[in-house]
Amino acid sequence: MTAIRLDDLDMRLITLLACDARVSNRTIAGQLGVSEGTVRVRIKRLQAEQLIAFTAVTGLEMARKSRLAFISIQAEVGAARAVVGTIAEIAEIDCAMAVTGHFNILAVCLFDAAEMLAHVTDRILAVPGVRQVETAIVTKTFKYNVRMVRITKGDVPETL
């Protein structure tokens, strides 16, 4: 894996965009004391390297499915990579991650009915190598920072 190289200008640019991604390149250039072309080239490079992306972030109120569940999965150690890959292919799963601890996989999904969540859990339990599944349904969110969203290769569309 190649080390990420961001200089001070990149970091200041990202900070400004994180506060307001709709601000013009001209405004950013003025705040950073560089040319508009420099800002444009830097943004393009950061996007190409998948270090930043621009998107509209919606709240759960906008989702078709408005209930959130965290599904902790314990997979056999030798099968964990294959298991997480299979779970990631389940359409109802919005996020699948390898984690440390008693459970070595964490899946996240939005759902609208308990039956849908039960169906997803049953599908996960049927995956070879899965030992145990524990589901936690979010009852109330006290804090959620949308800036924690991680950009992965699958999140960036190849074409529009």
C-alpha positions as CSV (number, residue, x, y, z in Angstrom):
1,M,0.0,0.0,0.0
2,T,1.4,3.4,-1.0
3,A,1.7,6.0,1.7
4,I,-0.6,9.0,1.3
5,R,1.3,12.2,0.7
6,L,-0.5,15.3,1.6
7,D,1.3,18.6,2.1
8,D,0.1,21.6,4.2
9,L,-1.8,23.1,1.2
10,D,-3.6,19.8,0.5
11,M,-4.7,19.7,4.2
12,R,-5.9,23.3,4.3
13,L,-7.8,22.8,1.0
14,I,-9.5,19.6,2.4
15,T,-10.3,21.5,5.6
16,L,-12.0,24.3,3.7
17,L,-13.9,21.8,1.5
18,A,-15.0,19.8,4.5
19,C,-16.7,23.0,5.9
20,D,-18.4,23.8,2.6
21,A,-17.9,21.7,-0.5
22,R,-19.9,24.1,-2.6
23,V,-17.5,27.0,-2.2
24,S,-15.9,28.2,-5.4
25,N,-12.3,27.5,-6.4
26,R,-11.8,31.2,-6.7
27,T,-12.9,31.7,-3.0
28,I,-10.7,28.9,-1.9
29,A,-7.7,30.2,-3.9
30,G,-8.2,33.6,-2.2
31,Q,-8.3,32.1,1.3
32,L,-5.2,29.9,0.6
33,G,-3.2,32.6,-1.2
34,V,-2.8,30.5,-4.4
35,S,-4.1,30.6,-7.9
36,E,-7.5,29.2,-8.9
37,G,-5.7,26.8,-11.3
38,T,-3.7,25.4,-8.4
39,V,-6.9,24.7,-6.4
40,R,-8.5,23.1,-9.5
41,V,-5.5,20.8,-10.1
42,R,-5.2,19.9,-6.5
43,I,-8.9,19.0,-6.2
44,K,-8.7,16.9,-9.4
45,R,-5.6,15.0,-8.0
46,L,-7.2,14.4,-4.7
47,Q,-10.3,13.0,-6.4
48,A,-8.3,10.9,-8.8
49,E,-6.4,9.4,-5.8
50,Q,-9.8,8.8,-4.1
51,L,-8.7,10.9,-1.1
52,I,-11.8,13.2,-1.5
53,A,-15.2,12.8,-3.1
54,F,-18.2,15.1,-3.4
55,T,-21.7,13.8,-2.7
56,A,-24.9,14.9,-1.2
57,V,-25.2,13.3,2.3
58,T,-28.8,12.7,3.4
59,G,-30.1,11.9,6.8
60,L,-31.9,8.7,7.8
61,E,-35.2,10.6,7.4
62,M,-34.6,10.5,3.6
63,A,-33.8,6.8,3.4
64,R,-36.4,4.4,2.2
65,K,-35.5,2.2,5.1
66,S,-35.1,4.2,8.3
67,R,-34.0,1.7,10.9
68,L,-30.4,1.0,11.4
69,A,-28.8,-2.3,12.5
70,F,-25.3,-3.4,13.4
71,I,-24.7,-7.1,12.8
72,S,-21.7,-8.6,14.5
73,I,-20.5,-11.8,13.0
74,Q,-18.1,-14.4,14.3
75,A,-16.5,-16.3,11.4
76,E,-14.0,-19.1,11.6
77,V,-10.5,-17.5,11.5
78,G,-9.5,-19.1,8.2
79,A,-12.7,-18.3,6.5
80,A,-13.2,-14.7,7.6
81,R,-12.0,-13.1,4.4
82,A,-14.3,-15.3,2.3
83,V,-17.2,-14.8,4.7
84,V,-16.9,-10.9,4.7
85,G,-16.7,-11.0,0.9
86,T,-19.9,-13.1,0.7
87,I,-21.7,-10.9,3.2
88,A,-20.7,-7.8,1.3
89,E,-22.5,-9.2,-1.8
90,I,-25.9,-9.3,0.1
91,A,-27.9,-6.4,-1.4
92,E,-29.4,-5.4,1.9
93,I,-26.0,-5.0,3.6
94,D,-24.8,-1.4,3.3
95,C,-21.4,-1.9,4.9
96,A,-19.2,-4.9,5.7
97,M,-16.0,-4.6,7.6
98,A,-13.3,-6.9,9.1
99,V,-12.9,-5.9,12.8
100,T,-11.0,-7.0,15.8
101,G,-12.5,-8.6,18.9
102,H,-14.8,-11.5,19.7
103,F,-16.7,-10.9,16.4
104,N,-14.4,-10.5,13.4
105,I,-16.9,-9.0,11.0
106,L,-19.3,-6.1,11.4
107,A,-22.1,-5.5,8.9
108,V,-24.4,-2.5,8.8
109,C,-27.8,-2.3,7.2
110,L,-30.8,-0.1,6.9
111,F,-34.2,-1.8,7.2
112,D,-37.8,-1.0,7.4
113,A,-39.4,-4.1,8.9
114,A,-38.1,-6.7,11.4
115,E,-38.9,-9.5,8.9
116,M,-36.4,-8.0,6.4
117,L,-33.7,-7.9,9.2
118,A,-34.5,-11.5,10.1
119,H,-34.2,-12.5,6.4
120,V,-30.7,-10.8,6.2
121,T,-29.6,-12.5,9.5
122,D,-30.8,-15.9,8.2
123,R,-28.8,-15.4,4.9
124,I,-25.7,-14.5,7.0
125,L,-26.1,-17.6,9.2
126,A,-26.3,-19.7,6.0
127,V,-22.8,-18.5,4.8
128,P,-20.2,-21.3,5.3
129,G,-17.7,-20.4,8.0
130,V,-20.2,-18.2,10.1
131,R,-20.2,-19.4,13.7
132,Q,-22.4,-16.8,15.4
133,V,-24.4,-13.6,14.6
134,E,-25.5,-10.9,17.0
135,T,-27.7,-8.1,15.9
136,A,-28.1,-4.7,17.6
137,I,-30.8,-2.3,16.4
138,V,-30.2,1.4,16.9
139,T,-33.0,2.8,19.1
140,K,-31.7,6.4,19.2
141,T,-28.8,8.2,17.7
142,F,-27.2,10.8,20.0
143,K,-24.3,11.8,17.7
144,Y,-23.4,11.0,14.1
145,N,-20.7,12.9,12.2
146,V,-21.2,12.4,8.5
147,R,-17.6,13.4,7.9
148,M,-16.5,9.9,9.2
149,V,-17.7,8.4,5.9
150,R,-14.9,6.5,4.4
151,I,-14.4,6.5,0.6
152,T,-13.7,3.1,-0.9
153,K,-13.1,2.2,-4.5
154,G,-16.7,0.8,-4.7
155,D,-18.1,4.2,-3.5
156,V,-16.8,6.1,-6.5
157,P,-18.9,5.6,-9.7
158,E,-16.8,4.8,-12.8
159,T,-19.1,6.8,-15.1
160,L,-22.1,9.0,-14.5
